[in-house]
Amino acid sequence: MDATALRAMQAPLKERYKGDPKSAYITLKAKGTLDDAQIACKVETGRALAVAGLHPATGGSGLELCSGDMLLEALVACAGVTLKAVATALDVPLKSGKVSAEGDLDFRGTLGVAKDAPVGFAAIRLRFDVRPTRRTTSSTRCSSSPNAIASSTRRSGAAPRSR
């Protein structure tokens, strides 16, 4: 898809959102069903059933998907699709691009071993490695939080540089 086709596809939506700002707000939802026999949750993905279970660091077998991995994978998918859509809309052809996310967990909190250890992710890092086909030959790398990326992008209109 090129920038012209993307703009044509999005034009009616933009007009609707300008005239009715509330129509731009949606609630994304996810559903899961607790497994009757295993410590697992069956998540409806729209394409298939994904079974999430305990991470091996908390006693899981490793046969089920880790919900923490799924969260990071969803973040990467969302950031990657958004990056590609923005690059296409701005007519910035990309030679290549990679998005990665990593998160730090202290399973002592999850297992209740240490009251001072957090439950869940203590930090999540989202990284972009983007190589445009023109305008520059250098790589744009970003290592920041999603909120910092969003606020920096809104301020400057460009992806922030590494720190």
URKA-V319392 format. One line per field, one symbol per residue. ss: DSSP state (~ for helix, > for strand, _ for the rest). burial: I if it has 16 or more other C-alpha atoms within 10 Angstrom, else O. A space follows every 50 residues. Layout:
# URKA-V319392
ss = ???
burial = ???
This chain:
# URKA-V319392
ss = __~~~~~~~~~~~~~~~~~_~~~~______>>>>_____>>>>>____>> >>>__~~~______>>~~~~~~~~~~~~~~~~~~~~~~~____>>>>>>> >>>>>_~~~~__________>>>>>>>>>>>>_______>>>>>_~~~~~ ~~~~~~_______
burial = OOIOOOOOOOOOOOOOOOOOOOOOOOOOOOOOOOOOOOOIIIIOOOOOOI IIIIIOOOOOOOOIIIIIOOOIIOIIOOIIOOIOIOIIIOOIIOOOOOII IIOOIOIIIIOOOOOOIOIOOOOOOIIIOIIIOOOOOOOIIIIIOOOOIO OOOOOOOOIIOOO
